[in-house]
Amino acid sequence: MAHIATNTYAHISLGKVLAKPFVAIGNFLVKLGEANSRAKTVQRLNDMSDAELARLGLAREDIVRHVFRDYMYL
């Protein structure tokens, strides 16, 4: 009986392996863009007066929590 060598990595496609770095870079760029947008929102809200923030139902100390409320629990 002859021994047949099998490739234990046959289930991993070459395309997926080659795509991984590009997927990671793409995910990083998306997160970077989202962070920049959120930073601009924080800056815009910080530039408002306390009266303007109150009209929006915000206190100055709650700006960051408000802007990142869907991203993380602060």
Phi, psi and omega in degrees: 000128182273144177271127180256121179286136178242148178272114182287348181256015184296335182282348179266120181278144180298323179299318180294319180296316181289333182280337186308312180298324181289324176295317179297317179295318178298315178299320178297316181294324177296314179297322178296317178295320178295319180296320179296318179297318180292322178297321178295322178295317177300315180297317179298317179292322178295332179284346180282156176284166178298325179294318178296318178297320180298322177297331177274356181081024181241148168253154184304321182288351181259003185300307183297317179300319180293314184293323183258017186300327181271351184265321180203157178273117179246000000 
